[in-house]
Amino acid sequence: MPLVFTALASTRSSTASSLRLTVEGATTVGGILVRQDKAAPGGATTPTEGLTTRRDILLMADENPMGRGNAVALKIPADQVQFLRTLFTDARAGIRQELKEYPHTLKEPAHLRREEAAYGRLLAALDELVIVPDADVRDVLGDLAGIIDRSNEYSRVVAEHEALRGLLGQIAGGESR
């Protein structure tokens, strides 16, 4: 069914005589917009047949052509986001300071630049709540967790907590004489 042009160019416009309305999949014939039929993709007989018919050859990639891993959706409580943002910002600032103050004496400046970039990706992930984790991101998170555990003497705290909870469990569950 032909569609009629309803929006003519203004006669005051300097391009009124050369203005043409174009619509994808249509052509203009004497001021009337006429549909042009296009062949369906993949040799199908209808435009949607190629999308709904099962094929032996999949049109979708079976591996990631961009070389990146799977994105991970993050669910982080607001108080943890604030803690992580401060932690990642401070860590990245420390790396930047080292790169600036000791550019010629660092043993592995490329490694520090990768860590700096990983912290940048982690900070962006806190805003977007999605990340494509890579080895550098996993390494900096593991290193940070280890540093925090050591500085807070985590293993000692856990051992003491288990001892106290174990004793409390025995006392609370036991009967008095």
C-alpha positions, 0 to 999 in steps of 0.5 A: 500500500503506497504512503502519501507524502505529508511533509513538504519542504518549506518554500522559504527554505534555501534547499526546498527544491533539492530536499528529498525525504528518504526512508530505508526500504522505500522509494519516492514515485511522483510524491508518493512513498512506495515500499521496496521489497528486499530479499531476506537475509541468508536466502530465506523466503521471508524477512524473518524466516532466517531468524526463526528457522533452525540451521545447521550453521549457526550465525552466532560466534561460538567463541569470543572474537574480541578476546575478552571474557564473560561479563559478570554482573555485580551485586554490591551493597552500598556501604561496601561500594563506598569502602571499595571505592575508597580502597581502589582509589587509594591503591591506584593513587599509591601506584601513580605516586610510585610511577611518578616519583621512581620512574627510573628505579622501579623494577617492573613499571609495566606491571604497575601500569597494568595494576593501575589500569585494573584499579581503573576497571574496578572503579568503573565496575562499581559505577556500572555494576558489571565487569569483565574480569581478567588476570590483572583484576583477579591478581590485584583483588587477591593481593589486596585481600592478602595485604588487608588480612596480614595487616589486620592479623586475620588468621589470628583473629579467626583462630581466636574467634573459633576458639571462643565460639567453640568453647561457648558452644560447648558451655551453652550446649552442656548441662550443669551438674 
